[in-house]
Amino acid sequence: MSNLEMWLILAGLCLAFPVAAMATAWLVRPAKKQSDEKLTCYECGVDTVGPTWTPFKANYFKYALVFLLFDVEVLFLFPWAVIFYEVVVIPIYLMVIMFGSSKRVTKEYAGMKLTIYLLIGSALLLLGLLWLFVMGQQITGTYTMDIFELAKIDFPVMYQIIIFAMMSVGFGTLLSMFPFHAWSPDGYAGAPTAVSMIHAGVLKKIGGYALIRVGLFILPVGAKALAPILVVLGLANVVYAAFICLRQTDLKYVVGYSSVSHMGYVVIGIAALNIISLNGAVVMMFAHGVMAALFFAMVGSVYDKTHTRHIPDLGGLAHQMPRTAVGLMLAGLASLGLPGTVNFIGEFTIFVGVFRVYPAIAVLAISGIVFTAVYVLRALGNVLFGPRKENWDQLQDLRGVELIPLVVLGLGILIPGILPATIMDIVNSGVEGIGPATAVLSQVFGGVR
């Protein structure tokens, strides 16, 4: 079997996965509940209804979660594993519609919206990769999808611009880049806690990783041509999503739109096309991953015990749940880029790199930190502080295994923030390898170190 035939088969499988996922969801959908008995499991992020379906649903959730983590691991380890980029959608969709919550939007709506957005972006990305595959054969005479071999090919300028634009839409949709971000807040709000943590902490970073690893590395001229557009879209992410956060009363939506805003910094860092900003973008992806995961874990704990995410209904929880309050405050302060947290390292490095190329954009993007401080501190103040409410006196604080996310993710925020070399040396060793890979890339990056 030739390489072309193999990739055509893989393309067909990628397009067949959504159909298989929806069919599976229909076949394993839970029956209508016969009992009002409600059983919750915060540790698994599962909210199940009825004693009959609880064991099956909990086990199914764990299997889907393990499959999702394996899928992500393969995607990051093997550069040819584009098929796993598509497969990611399947377990997410199933876990959202089967184990999610229906508050502001139904879990079915959240799961379907998430799936449609990601699959449309993936379809455009797939067409771009197949076109890249065919064009590479026409130029070199051999079929290859090896990233290093493709990076050596001198593709026509217009072709690079078109393909990089397709990649930007495909990868940018998963990164929740404006204006392809609308799936993200609803998807987070409808998903169970564990899925929200993994999605914000790991899956969303696939888009940024791939845009650097594939887009910039193979199509540097296309990246340089479209960089001004990307930097404007990134600025829209930062400011637009921050303004929306100011109007949210659902705690999970605050974190969801905050995630969209923070991804704007990543897009701006990538679009600046110099080693300093790329280092900042990669650090920011890590920083946002641990911060958002901790935020969602603490919000999930609050919701599991109070059965509400409506900010006006909460208040004074620091009296009854001090350890949860510590987790929320740590995540919130990291979100607004407090010095001493890893988010500050990422944001500062991005601004330094971007200011060399787009000083006006850098200044406007810094305003996003001000808006972030406003909505984060206001939300945390209304949830944690104020007079003690007696109706929350029966709540139990984090204990036992529930403390694991707080300790592990908290250390992930503080250690790199206090000792930046622990992460910057690792990131720089990978990012610097992109610059001198080809003469064209060296010209694009301009030798900025």
N, C-alpha and C positions, 0 to 999 in steps of 0.2 A: 504494500500500500504506500503510495506517495505521500509526501508531507502535505500537499494540497488537499488530497482526499481526506487525510486525517483531520485537518483543520475544518473542512466543510462538515464532517461528521460531528466534530465538537461544537460547531456553530449550531447545527440542528439540535443537538442535545441541550445547549444553552437556552434555545427558544422553547424547548419542550418542558423544561423544568417548571416554569410558572403554571402551566396547565396541570402538571403532575401535583404541584403543591396545592392548588385549589381543589383538585379532585380528592386528594388525601384529606384536606381539611373538611370537606363535605362528608366523607365516609366516616371519619372519626369524631364528628361533632357530637357534643354531649346531648343526651336526651333532655327534654324539658324537666326542670326540677320538680320533684314531687314533695319536697320538704323545705321548710323555711330554715332548717338547721344550717348554720354557716360555720365553716371551718377555715381558719387562716393559717398560713405558714410563712412567716416573714423571712425565715432563713433561706427558703427556696424561692422567694418572690412569688409564691403561688397564692392565689385567692380562689379557693374552690368552694362549690356549693353542693351540699348533699353528701351523705355518707357513702352512697353507692359508687359515685364517680371519683371520690377523693384519692384512693390508692392508685387507680389507673392514671389519673391526670398528673399526680405528683411524679410518678415514675416516667411518664411520657415527657414531662417537662425536663427532667434530668437528662433523659436520652437526647432530647433536642438540644439542650444546652451543651452537652459534651460534643455533639456533632458540630455545632456552631463553632466551638472553640477549636476543634480539630481543623475545620475548614479554614479558619482565620490563620492558624499556625502554618498550614500548607501554603496558603497564599503568600505569606511573608517570606517563607523559606525558599520557595521555588519560583523564579521569575517567569517561568512558562505557564504557571498555573492560572491562566485567565479564566478557565472554566469555574474555578472556585470563587471567583468574584461574583459570578452569577448565582452559584449555589447558596451563597450567604443569605439570599432573600428567603429561601424556603423555611428554615427553622425560625427566622424572625417572624414571618407571616403567621405560621402556625402557633407560635407561643403567644403572640399578641391576641389573636382572635379566640384562642382557647383559654388563656390564663390572664388576660388583661382585665382592666377595670373600665366601666362605663360611667363616667361622671359628666364632664362637659361635652364629650363626644363618645359615641359607642365604640367599643373595642373593635367591632367589625369594620366600622368606618375608618378607624385609625390604621388597622392592619391593611385594608385595601388601598387606602391613600398612600401609605408607605410603599407598598408593593408596586403600585402603578408608577409612581415617581421614579423609583429605583430601576425598574425594568425598562422604562422609556430611555432613561440615561444609559443603561447598560446596552440596549439595542443600538443606540447611536455609537457608543464606544466600540461595540463588536464590529460594526460596519467599518469604522475607522481602522481597527486592527487588521481586518481582512484586506482592506485596501492597501495598508502598509505592507502586508505580507506579499500581495501580488506585485506591487510596485517594486519591492525589493528584488523579486525574482526577475523582473523585466530589466533592472539595471545591472544586476550581478550575474544573472543566469542560473542562480541556485535559490531554492526555497529555504528560508530560515526565519525563525522567530527568536533567535538568540539576540538578547539586548545589545551585547557588545559588538556583534557583527553588524546589526542594524545601525548602530551609532557611527560606524565607519562609512556608511553609504552617504553620498552627497545627493540628497533628494532635492528636486526643484523647489524653489522658494515658495511659489504659490501652493504647491502640494503640501509643503510643511505647514503653511498657515491654515489650510483647510483641515488637515488631519489633527493638528494641535487644537483647533477650535472644537472638533468633535470630541477629542479626549477631555478638553476642559469642561464640556457639558456633561460627559459621562462621569468622570471622576469628581467634578464639582457638585453634581447632584448628591452623591454620597457624602461629600464634605459639607453639604447644605449651604452651598454658595448662592448668594442672591443672583437671580430671582427663582432659584430651584430649591428653596429652603422650606417651603410650606409644609412638607411632610413631617419635618423633624419635630416641632413642638407637639403636634397631635400624636405622632408615633410614640414619643416619650410618655405623654400623659396616659395613653391607652395601654402601654406595655406594663407588665409586672416589674417589680423593683430590680430583680436580677438582670432582666433583659435591658432595661434602661441603663444600668451600670455598664454592661458589656458593650451596648451600642454606642454610648457616649465615650466610654473609655478606650475602646479598641476599634470597632467597626468603622466609625466615622473617620478615623485616621487612615484607613485604607485609601481614601480618596486623595488626601494630601501626599501620602507616601508614593502612590502610583504616579501622581502628577510630576513629582520630582524624579522618581526612578525611571519612568517610561517617557513622559512627555518632554522634560527638559533634556534628558540624556540623549534621546534619539532625534528630537526635532528642535534644536536650539534656536534656529533662525525663526521658526514659527512662534516659539515662545517669546522671542525678542519683539516680533511684530505685534503680538497680541498683549504684551505686558501692560501697556497703558489701559487697555480695557479691563484686564483682570484687576488692576490696582483700584480702579474706580468701583468695580463690583465688590471688592473686598471692603472698601470704605463704606459702601452701602450696607454691607453685612453689619459692620461695627455700629454705625449710627442708627440705622433703621430698627434693627432688632433691640438695641438698647432703649429706644423710645417706646417700643411695644412693651417691654418689660415694666416700664413705669405704670402701665395701665392694668397689669395682671393682678388678679386676686386669688388665683389658684397657685399654690406653692410650687407644684410640679411644672406649671407653665412658665413660671419665673425662671426656673433652672433650664427649661427647654429653650426659651428664647435667648437666655444668657449664653447657652451653648452655641447658638447660631451667631451671636455677636462675637464670641471669642474666635470662631473659625474665620471671621473676617481678618483678624490679625495674621492668621496662617496664610490666607490667600495673598495679602499684601506682602508678606515676607517672601513668598515664592515669586511674586511678580516683580520684585525689585531686582532679581537676577544677579545677586552678588553673594559671595560666600558668607558674609556676616549675616545678612538677612535670612539666608537659607538655614544657617545654624539656629537662628532665633525661631524660625518656623517649625523646625523639627523639635526643638526644646518645648515650644509652645504646645505642640501636639501631645507630647508626654505630660506636660503640666496640666493641660486641660483634661487629659484622660484620668489622672488620679484625682483631680479636684472634682470633676463632674461625677465620677463614680462615688466618691465620698458624699457629695451633696445628695445624690439620689438615694444612697443607702440610708442617710439620716432622714430624708423626707419620707422614705418608705417606712421607717420605724415609727415616725410620728403618725402617719396615716394608719398604720396597722393598729395603733393603740388608741387613737382618738377617733378614727373612722371619718376624718375630714381633712381636706387640704385647703379649705377656704380660710384665707389669712384672717379676715375679720372675726371668725369664730374661735380662733386660737388666741393665745396671749398668756404671758406669765409662765410658760412651760419650763423655764429654767429653774423654777422653784421645785418642781416635781421631777424633772428629768435633766439634772445637771450634766451628765456625761453626754447625752444627746445634744445639749446646748453647746458643749465644747466642740463636738463634731461639726455642727452647723456653723458655728462661728469660724472654725478653722477653714472650712470649705468656702465660706463667704469672704473672708479676708484674703484667701488665695485668689478668689475670683476677681476681686478688685485690684489685684497686683500689689499686695502689701510687701515691702522689702522684707526679706527673710523667708519668703516662700518661693517655690520654683517658678510660679507664674511670673513673678517680677523679673526673673532672669530671662525668660523667653520674650516677654514684652519689651524689655529694655534693649535686648539684642536686636530685635526686629526694628525698633525705632532708629537705632544707630545705623543699621544697614539701609533702611528705607530713606532716611534723611539725606543720604548722599545722592540719591537718584530722584526722589520725589519729595522735596522738603515740605511743600504745601500739604500733600496727602498725609505726611507724618504728623504735622501739627493738628490737622483735623481728626486724625485717628486717635491722637492722645486725648481728645475730648471725650472719646468713648469711655475712658477710664473714669471720668467725672460722673457720667451717667450711670456707669456700673456701680460706683460707690453709693449713689443715691438710691437705686432700687434694691441693692443688696442690703444696705444698712437699714433701710426702711422696712423691708420684709422681715429681716431678723429681729428688729426691734419690736415689731407688732406680734411676732410669733413667740419670742422667748422672754421678753421683758414686760414690765408693767406690773400692776397689782396681781397678787396670787388669786387664782380662780379655784374655788372649792370643788367645782365639778370635775377638775383634773386631778384631784388628790389621790384617786385610786390607780393612777397610771404607774406602771413599772418602768424604771429606767433601763438602759442597756445593761446587759449582764451576760456572762458566759460567752458563747460563740458570737453573740451580737456585737461584742467588743472588737472582734477581729478586723472588720473593715475600718473601724476608727483607728486602730493602732497601725495596721499595715499601710493604709492609704495616708494616714497622717504623717507617718515617717517618710513616705514617698514625696510629700509636699515639703516637709521641713528640711530633711537632710540635703537634697540638692539645692535648696534655697539658701541654706547657711554655708554649704560647701559647694559652690558652683562647679568646681573642677571635677567633681564626681560624675557629672553628666556632660559637661561641655567638652571634655577631652574625648569621650566616647563618640559624641555626635560629630564633632569636628573631624575626627579620623574618617568617618564615613562620607561626610559632605564634601570634604576637600578632594576626595577621589573623583568627584564628578568634574571638577574644573579642568584639569589637564588631560582628560580622557581623549579629546580630539582638539585639533587646532581651532575648529569652529567654536567649540564650547569655550575655549580660552578667550577668544575674541568677544564672545557674548558676555562672559562674566567680567571681562575687562581687567583680569588679574587682581581684582579687589580681594584682599585677605583680611 
